[in-house]
């Protein structure tokens, strides 16, 4: 059974930075595509960033140039570096891992709050 755990959320002032981590267990991590999503109150969950096994990355338009997704397969972990944070980035951030017909496996989410 694959388990995914997010961490690194918190309260940060506008313009600040956070790095989220997504750690998977129960499977070899390298074949998985990892995606970060976020869901603000009363909003639909939206895709933020994706990294493939070959390290191809894609980003939602509003985070381009501010967020960076990366992975370290030796640690079974993917990261979301978030810079220049804005109040509208406030949401619960979720990680999912998918490999072909396996998954997606979701974590429980980590809260990010951007406020002064």
Beta strands, then each sheet from edge to edge (+ up, - down):
strand 1: 3-7
strand 2: 10-12
strand 3: 18-25
strand 4: 33-39
strand 5: 46-51
strand 6: 57-59
strand 7: 67-72
strand 8: 77-82
strand 9: 91-99
strand 10: 102-106
strand 11: 110-114
sheet 1: 1+ 3- 8+ 7-
sheet 2: 2+ 11+ 9- 4+ 5- 6+
sheet 3: 2+ 11+ 9- 10+
end
